[in-house]
Amino acid sequence: MSADIFDRLSATLAARGGADPSVSYTAKLFARGPDAILKKIGEESAELIMASKDGERGEIVYEAADVLFHTLMLLAFHGIPVEEVRRELERREGVSGIAEKQARQSAEN
């Protein structure tokens, strides 16, 4: 699979956001609002943490996919294309995490 899966999945999530909540999991979470999506991200993140602690590769991959899926859902809820996140990651590429954090703190002050 390529990075295009994120684009395709994002488009699908955006399209399903307006679907009937009784037939679409995505539409159901969208209808419940961002708190429901955030709760799922929290739950899936906790499951990823536990899978990592257990060291089961397949479970780590499965739970990481759930975290990414629900994160993409949150982006779609807010109308943020995954391309914006991709650009932000590209901007950060090769930049020290310490330097990047200092730059953000300087901009905030």
N, C-alpha and C positions, 0 to 999 in steps of 0.2 A: 504494500500500500504506500501511497505517496502522501505528501502534505495535502493533496487535493481532497482527501477524505474529510478534512476539517472544513473546507469550503462547501463540499456537498452536504455534510451533516448540518452545517450552519444554515444553509438554504432550506433544508428540509424542516429544521426546527422553526425557522421564521415562518414558513408556510403553514405549519401545523399549529402555530400559536393561536390562530383564529378559528381552528376547527371545533367541532362539537366535543366538549369535555367528556361526554359519556362514551366516546369512541376513541379518544386520543389521550394518551398519558401526558404528552406535552401540553395539549390544550387544557387539560385538567390542572396541571401545575401553574400554567400561565394564568388561568382564571382565579386561582387561589392567591396569586400575587407573588412578589419577590420574596416574602418571608418563607413561603413554602419551598421555593427553589433553594433559598439559602439553607433551610433546614436539611434538605436533601444533600446539599454539598457538604454540610457538617457531618451528616450520617455517613456518607460515602468516604469522606476524609478519615473518619475514625476507623472505618473498616479497612481502609488502605494502611493505616498505621498498624492495626492489628495483624494484617497479612504480612506486612514487612517484619514485624517482630517475630512472627512464626517462620519467616524465611521461605515460604512456599511461593516459588517463582510464578506459577500459574495463577494463584490467587492475587499476587501483587499486580500482575498484568490486568487481570479482570477488574480489580478494584480501582486501579489507576484509570482504566477506561471509563468506569462509572463516574469518577471525579471529573475527568475531562468532558464527558457527555453533559453532566449537569452544569459545569462551568460554561460550556457552549450554549446551553439553554438559557443561563442567566444573561449572557451577552445578547442573545437573540431577544430576550424579554426587553432589554434596554435599547434594542435597535443598534447595537454595536457590532459591526462586521468583524469577523475573526481576523480580517486583514489588518485592522488597527492594532490588534495584539501582536500580530506577526511583525508589523513595522516597529513596534516598541521593542520587541525582542531583538530585532536586527539593530536597532539604535544602541542597545545595551551590549551587543556582541563585542567582545574584545575589551570592554571597559571593566576595570576592577570594580567589584561589588562595593568596596569601601569608597572608592572615588565616586561611584554613581550615587551612593547614599549621601555623601558629603555635598554633592552638587544639588540634590533635592533639598537638603536641609538649608543650604545657602539660598536657594530660590524661595523657600518658605519664609525666610526671615527678612 
